[in-house]
Amino acid sequence: MRYIHKEGRKILFLGFVLLVTINFVAVFAISNLSVTRWVVAAVSALFFVFLLFFFRSPKRELEPISNKIFAPADGKIVVIEATEEREYFKDRRLQISIFMSPFNMHSNKYPVSGKIKFINYHPGNKMVAWNPKSSSLNERSTVVIEMVSGTEILVRQIAGAVARRIVTYSELGEEVVQGDELGFIKFGSRVDVFLPEGTKIKVDMFQKVRANKTIIAELG
């Protein structure tokens, strides 16, 4: 089942009004150029269809699995590496990053179940989301989930060159369930997941993944 995400409803309404206005003006401004009017109408329709496609939100239910880490986003794996996480853990962690193109679904999901231990939002730059520096320099929102086992998983939403707003629904102390919605990023972005070193990786570089469908790692 698919439906339009709530984050897109206002944009879709305003976009529809704007496109109708543009086409209404085109009818009178270029009345002698019927081909041009049709081009304007076709481009408007394609743009609105793209907006509908971008803000789609397919319903994907899953049965939580305590030791599995599910992909928090649709997209392509662009980073698998051990790195220093400087914001919260301040030690070495295993990082897996998923790049979302404008054609991917942009609703983000919780990769594990647990309690929200930490939330932090940073305004920042607008680098392309696949740039490794975007993880620490771009607009971003960090959420840490403490699992029942005590293991902590960090998820970071990162805005890209086009993205203008990150939405995070998490609340400090909240109990969340694997697969539920964490947030939404508008128009091109990336999601990083930081895991304990020694976690078994279940994906490869440049592999396409789907939120709530693809298992990206397994805890020991």
C-alpha positions as CSV (number, residue, x, y, z in Angstrom):
1,M,0.0,0.0,0.0
2,R,1.3,3.5,-0.9
3,Y,0.3,6.9,0.3
4,I,1.6,10.5,0.3
5,H,3.8,11.3,3.3
6,K,2.5,14.1,5.6
7,E,5.7,16.1,5.1
8,G,4.8,16.5,1.4
9,R,1.1,17.5,1.6
10,K,1.7,21.3,2.0
11,I,4.4,21.3,-0.7
12,L,2.1,19.4,-3.1
13,F,-0.7,21.8,-2.4
14,L,1.5,24.9,-3.0
15,G,3.1,23.3,-6.0
16,F,-0.3,22.5,-7.5
17,V,-1.5,26.1,-7.0
18,L,1.7,27.4,-8.5
19,L,1.6,25.2,-11.6
20,V,-2.1,25.9,-12.2
21,T,-1.3,29.6,-12.0
22,I,1.7,29.3,-14.4
23,N,-0.5,27.4,-16.9
24,F,-3.4,29.9,-16.5
25,V,-1.0,32.8,-17.3
26,A,0.5,30.9,-20.2
27,V,-2.9,30.5,-21.9
28,F,-3.2,34.3,-22.1
29,A,0.4,35.4,-22.4
30,I,1.2,33.0,-25.3
31,S,-2.2,32.5,-26.8
32,N,-0.8,32.5,-30.3
33,L,1.7,29.7,-29.6
34,S,-0.3,26.6,-28.9
35,V,2.7,24.3,-29.0
36,T,4.4,26.4,-26.3
37,R,1.3,26.1,-24.1
38,W,1.3,22.4,-24.5
39,V,5.0,22.2,-23.5
40,V,4.3,24.3,-20.4
41,A,1.4,22.0,-19.5
42,A,3.5,18.8,-20.1
43,V,6.5,20.1,-18.0
44,S,4.1,21.1,-15.2
45,A,2.4,17.7,-15.2
46,L,5.8,15.9,-15.1
47,F,7.0,18.1,-12.3
48,F,3.9,17.4,-10.2
49,V,4.2,13.7,-10.9
50,F,7.8,13.8,-9.6
51,L,6.6,15.5,-6.4
52,L,4.0,12.8,-5.9
53,F,6.7,10.2,-6.5
54,F,9.2,11.8,-4.2
55,F,6.7,12.1,-1.3
56,R,5.4,8.6,-1.6
57,S,5.5,6.6,1.6
58,P,5.0,2.8,1.0
59,K,3.8,0.9,4.1
60,R,6.5,-1.7,5.0
61,E,5.8,-3.7,8.2
62,L,8.5,-5.9,9.7
63,E,8.8,-8.3,12.6
64,P,11.5,-6.9,14.9
65,I,14.7,-9.0,15.2
66,S,16.8,-8.0,18.1
67,N,20.3,-8.7,16.7
68,K,19.6,-7.5,13.1
69,I,20.2,-3.9,11.9
70,F,17.8,-3.0,9.2
71,A,18.4,-0.3,6.6
72,P,17.0,3.0,7.9
73,A,16.6,4.4,4.4
74,D,16.1,3.5,0.7
75,G,19.2,4.2,-1.4
76,K,22.7,3.0,-2.1
77,I,25.6,2.1,0.2
78,V,28.3,4.6,-0.2
79,V,30.4,4.1,2.9
80,I,31.5,1.0,4.9
81,E,34.4,1.8,7.1
82,A,35.8,2.0,10.6
83,T,36.0,5.6,11.6
84,E,36.2,8.0,14.6
85,E,32.7,9.1,15.7
86,R,33.3,12.5,17.3
87,E,29.9,13.7,18.3
88,Y,28.6,11.2,20.8
89,F,30.8,8.0,21.2
90,K,34.1,9.8,20.7
91,D,35.8,6.5,19.7
92,R,36.1,4.2,16.7
93,R,32.8,2.8,15.3
94,L,31.8,1.0,12.2
95,Q,30.1,3.4,9.8
96,I,27.6,2.4,7.1
97,S,26.2,5.2,5.0
98,I,23.2,5.2,2.6
99,F,22.9,7.8,-0.1
100,M,19.3,8.7,-1.1
101,S,18.9,10.2,-4.6
102,P,15.8,12.4,-5.4
103,F,14.2,9.3,-6.8
104,N,14.4,7.3,-3.5
105,M,11.7,7.2,-0.8
106,H,12.9,9.7,1.8
107,S,11.1,8.4,4.9
108,N,13.7,7.2,7.5
109,K,13.1,4.3,9.8
110,Y,14.5,3.0,13.1
111,P,17.1,0.3,12.4
112,V,16.7,-1.2,15.9
113,S,14.3,-1.1,18.8
114,G,15.2,0.6,22.1
115,K,15.2,3.8,24.1
116,I,16.2,7.2,22.6
117,K,19.3,8.2,24.6
118,F,20.5,11.3,22.7
119,I,19.2,13.7,20.1
120,N,21.1,16.6,18.6
121,Y,20.5,18.9,15.6
122,H,23.2,20.9,13.7
123,P,22.6,23.5,11.1
124,G,25.4,23.4,8.5
125,N,26.6,23.4,4.9
126,K,25.0,22.1,1.8
127,M,27.7,19.7,0.4
128,V,26.6,16.9,-1.9
129,A,25.4,14.1,0.4
130,W,27.9,11.5,-0.9
131,N,30.9,13.7,0.2
132,P,32.5,12.1,3.3
133,K,32.8,15.5,4.9
134,S,29.0,16.0,4.8
135,S,28.7,13.7,7.8
136,S,30.3,16.4,10.0
137,L,29.8,19.6,8.1
138,N,26.3,19.5,6.6
139,E,22.9,20.2,8.3
140,R,22.3,17.0,10.2
141,S,20.4,15.4,13.0
142,T,21.8,12.7,15.3
143,V,19.8,10.1,17.2
144,V,21.2,7.5,19.5
145,I,19.1,4.4,20.3
146,E,20.0,2.2,23.4
147,M,18.9,-1.3,22.8
148,V,17.7,-3.6,25.6
149,S,21.1,-5.3,25.6
150,G,22.8,-2.0,26.3
151,T,24.3,-1.6,22.9
152,E,23.9,1.9,21.5
153,I,23.3,2.6,17.8
154,L,23.8,6.1,16.3
155,V,21.7,7.2,13.3
156,R,22.5,10.5,11.6
157,Q,20.3,12.1,9.0
158,I,22.3,14.4,6.7
159,A,21.0,17.0,4.3
160,G,22.4,17.2,0.8
161,A,23.1,20.0,-1.6
162,V,19.4,20.3,-2.5
163,A,17.8,19.3,0.8
164,R,16.5,22.2,2.9
165,R,14.9,20.5,5.9
166,I,15.5,17.5,8.1
167,V,12.6,16.3,10.2
168,T,13.3,14.1,13.2
169,Y,10.3,12.7,15.2
170,S,12.4,11.2,18.0
171,E,11.9,12.4,21.6
172,L,14.4,11.9,24.4
173,G,13.6,8.9,26.6
174,E,11.0,7.5,24.1
175,E,10.8,3.8,23.5
176,V,10.9,3.1,19.8
177,V,10.3,0.0,17.7
178,Q,12.5,-1.3,14.9
179,G,10.9,-0.3,11.6
180,D,8.8,2.7,12.9
181,E,9.4,6.1,11.4
182,L,12.4,8.1,12.6
183,G,12.0,11.1,10.3
184,F,12.1,12.5,6.8
185,I,14.6,14.4,4.7
186,K,13.5,16.6,1.8
187,F,15.1,16.4,-1.6
188,G,18.4,14.5,-1.7
189,S,20.2,13.3,1.4
190,R,22.1,10.6,3.3
191,V,21.8,8.5,6.5
192,D,24.8,7.2,8.5
193,V,24.6,4.4,10.9
194,F,27.4,3.9,13.5
195,L,27.8,0.4,15.0
196,P,30.1,-1.2,17.5
197,E,33.4,-2.5,15.9
198,G,33.1,-6.2,15.3
199,T,29.5,-6.0,14.0
200,K,29.0,-8.3,11.0
201,I,28.3,-6.4,7.8
202,K,25.7,-7.9,5.6
203,V,25.9,-5.5,2.6
204,D,28.4,-4.5,0.0
205,M,29.6,-1.1,-1.3
206,F,27.2,0.4,-3.9
207,Q,24.5,-2.1,-3.0
208,K,20.9,-0.8,-3.3
209,V,19.0,-1.2,0.0
210,R,15.4,-0.6,1.2
211,A,14.3,0.6,4.5
212,N,12.6,-2.1,6.7
213,K,13.6,-4.7,4.0
214,T,17.4,-5.0,3.8
215,I,19.4,-6.2,6.8
216,I,22.7,-4.2,6.7
217,A,24.4,-5.7,9.7
218,E,24.2,-8.3,12.5
219,L,25.3,-7.9,16.1
220,G,27.3,-10.6,17.7
